[in-house]
Amino acid sequence: MNVNIQTVHFDADTKLVSYIEKKISKLNQFHERITKVDVYLKLDNVVHNIKDKVAEIKVLVPRYEFFVKQSSKSFEESFDAALESVITQIKRQKEKQAA
């Protein structure tokens, strides 16, 4: 599994990067053929200069691509919500295949 973490308009600290890598490694429990995971972290400028933290996760498995985008006040929160969504998508797709 190839993991690619990109930050847009800022540099992520090592604590955030290792947090994401640790959580991403758990994806193998849900699908054994994940080839690539892209994580994009962005600062979203909203009205009044309040910046939302946006996390996007793209998971590639043979013949499927899962994509989720979440935003909140912290990257960890956004990433966790996005990860939950992508896990749900993977589980649903596997259930469809089994049926």
N, C-alpha and C positions, 0 to 999 in steps of 0.2 A: 504494500500500500504506500503510495507516494503522497506525502502531505506537503501542501504549499500554503504558507501563511503570508498574506500581503496586507500591508497597512497603507492607507491612502492619506496623504497630507500630515502624517505624524509618525513617530517611531515608537513601536511597542516596547515596553520594558521586558526583561527576560522572565519576570514572574508571570506576566500575562501570556507570553509565548509558551512557557512550560505548562501552564494551566490548560491552555488549549490543546497542546500536544497530548497531555495525559488523558483528557476527555475524549479526544479523537481516537486514541488507541482502543477505546472500548467499543468502537463501531464494529470491529471484527466479530463481536459476539452476535450481531444481528444479520450480517451478511459476510460470507467467507470469501467472496470474489470481488471485493472493492479494489479497484485499480488506482483511483486517484481521489484525493480530497482537497478542494480549494477552499480556503477561508479568507474572506476579505473583511477587514475592519476599517470602517470609515467614520469620520466626523460629519454629521449632517447638520448644516446650518438651517435653523428654523427661525421663525420670526423672533425678534427681540434678542438675537444672538445667543439663545439658549441652544447649546449643541447637544443633539442626541447622538448616542453611540450606536452605530449600525453594524450588525454582524451578518454576513452572508456566508452560507455554506453550500458548496456544490459537491455532491458525491457522485462519482462515476463507477458504475458496475457494467459488465458487458450487456449491451442492448438497452440500458436504462441510465437516466440522469436525474438525480434528485436535486432540487434547488429550494433553499429557504432563505428569507430575509427577515430579520427582526431588529427592532430598535428599542432602546430604553435609555436610562440615565447612566448605566455602566456597561462596559464591554462584557464583563462576566455574565451579567444578567441577560444581555442580548444574545450572547453566544449560547448560554444554557437553554434559553427559549428556542433558539434556532435548532440546536442539537436535538431537543425533544421532538420538534416537528419533523426533522429529517428521519429520526428513528421510527416515528409513527408511519411515515411514508414508506420506509424500507420494509417494515413489518407488513403493511397492507399489500405491498407488491408481492412479497413472498407468499402471503396467504392466497392471493389470486393465482399465483403459479402452482401452488399445491392443489388448488381446487380443480 
